[in-house]
Amino acid sequence: MFNIVLVYPEIHTNTGSIGRMCVNAGCTLHLIKPLGFEIDDKHLRRAGLDYWAKLNPKIWESFDEFMAENAKFQDRFFFATTKTNQLYFEAKFKPNDFIFFGSEGHGLPLEIMRLNKPNCITIPMTNNGRSLNQATSVGIITYEAIRQNISNFDFRSEVCEF
């Protein structure tokens, strides 16, 4: 459905949780090195539970390698950042869009966001904090993108009677 791109992620539990969400949301997870953890880290797999085997993430050795393969989609790159006033729900997402999230400690590098500055988006917050947890941010924005494209989303049809 969508491409979730983590640029230089640092915290394995966030990446594991995001991987689990990607499986359930039908998204492809892209991880751009360097990573702040080993990809086979038991904590990463634990955070993703048994979903990690279903994920099949795309691991990129560098941002340059990622761009060599995906530059043709640059007009559909969206960048989550605290450095803009454009709210995420004002963006018009389409299936297969790429939604980028930076590292937990530094966010997205400015040179990456400059690739498509009009598509920088943010989640509204009060002045009481500087940012949200990465996994929370990915979930908020991804499910807004799904909401906007719900007719393309193949969701579970089983219902439990109670």
Secondary structure as GFF3:
##gff-version 3
##sequence-region A 1 162
A	DSSP	beta_strand	3	7	.	.	.	ID=ss1
A	DSSP	alpha_helix	12	25	.	.	.	ID=ss2
A	DSSP	beta_strand	28	32	.	.	.	ID=ss3
A	DSSP	alpha_helix	42	48	.	.	.	ID=ss4
A	DSSP	three_ten_helix	49	51	.	.	.	ID=ss5
A	DSSP	alpha_helix	52	55	.	.	.	ID=ss6
A	DSSP	beta_strand	58	60	.	.	.	ID=ss7
A	DSSP	alpha_helix	63	70	.	.	.	ID=ss8
A	DSSP	three_ten_helix	71	76	.	.	.	ID=ss9
A	DSSP	beta_strand	77	80	.	.	.	ID=ss10
A	DSSP	three_ten_helix	88	90	.	.	.	ID=ss11
A	DSSP	beta_strand	98	101	.	.	.	ID=ss12
A	DSSP	alpha_helix	110	113	.	.	.	ID=ss13
A	DSSP	three_ten_helix	114	119	.	.	.	ID=ss14
A	DSSP	beta_strand	120	121	.	.	.	ID=ss15
A	DSSP	alpha_helix	134	148	.	.	.	ID=ss16
A	DSSP	three_ten_helix	150	152	.	.	.	ID=ss17
###
